[in-house]
Amino acid sequence: MRFRVTVWKACSTRADPVGAAAVADPALWQPPASPRFPHDNLLALALLASMLLHVVLYRWTLSPGIGGGLPADGAASAVLQVRLAPPVKVTAPRATTGAGRAPRVEMLLTRPGAASANLGSFPSVPFALSASSADAPAPETGRDTTMLNLEAQPRAFGMDTYYPPAMLDVQAAALAEVPLPRSDEASPGSVRIVARVYIDETGRVVFFEVVSAEPAGLLEVPVAEAFAATPFSPGERAGQPVKSYKLVEVLSGS
């Protein structure tokens, strides 16, 4: 098979002065110059592009779970709504000491059932009682007096240690008469209270521990308050005031 190629040639019989001039002038063959933007326009475009980039980055960081942003479970609103409560002023209660009012003392009832419904309902008529200290000769009462013997071991309450009379160089002593309740109706020996009196290093009675009481639940409170109202000279050990205790017996007398 044979192919035939035909080449068409454009020709013109007329003279073209413009075309001839274009062919003759080399400047007309230069490519057109690209348009130029002023320097201010380029700076404005750069600033606009920077602002758009910052907006995109800011929104990306705030997106939930993206770029370390806040979680999508409402934690952001919770953090924004937290308020600090105003500080609460706590004041310790002040002790009230009225005129003629005996200071309070903690009374420890060691015998089960020693406290009863009649506790505090003691006679209003003065009631003759006498207090005997354990470090003095035990009175002849006809009862078991082994509880009035000296206790050789110190006793502890919490972090404090109270020494018995046998471990003291100077024993604690009452500086005034113990204001015990009085009554003319009680027979001698009908009321008997054995207790430990705990005295701190300032001479103040801080504990009144009832060991036994006859009758029980009747006079323990007024007797404890009577000892609490009595000032004591503190016991001394190695020339220093210390906490101490002593065993006392309160008896009704004639």
ABEGO torsion letter per residue (X at the ends): XBBBBBBBBBBBABBBAAAAAAAABAAAABBBBBBBBBAAAAAAAAAAAAAAAAAAAAAAAABBGBGGBBBAAGAAAAAAABBBBBBBBBBBBBBBBBBGBBBBBBBBBABBGABBAABGBBBABBBBBBBBBAABBBBBAGBBAAAABBBABBBBBEABBBBBAAABABBBBBABBBBBBBBAABBBGABBBBBBBBBBAAGBBABBBBABBOBBGAAAAAAAAAAAABBBBBBBBGGBBBBBBBBBBBBBBX
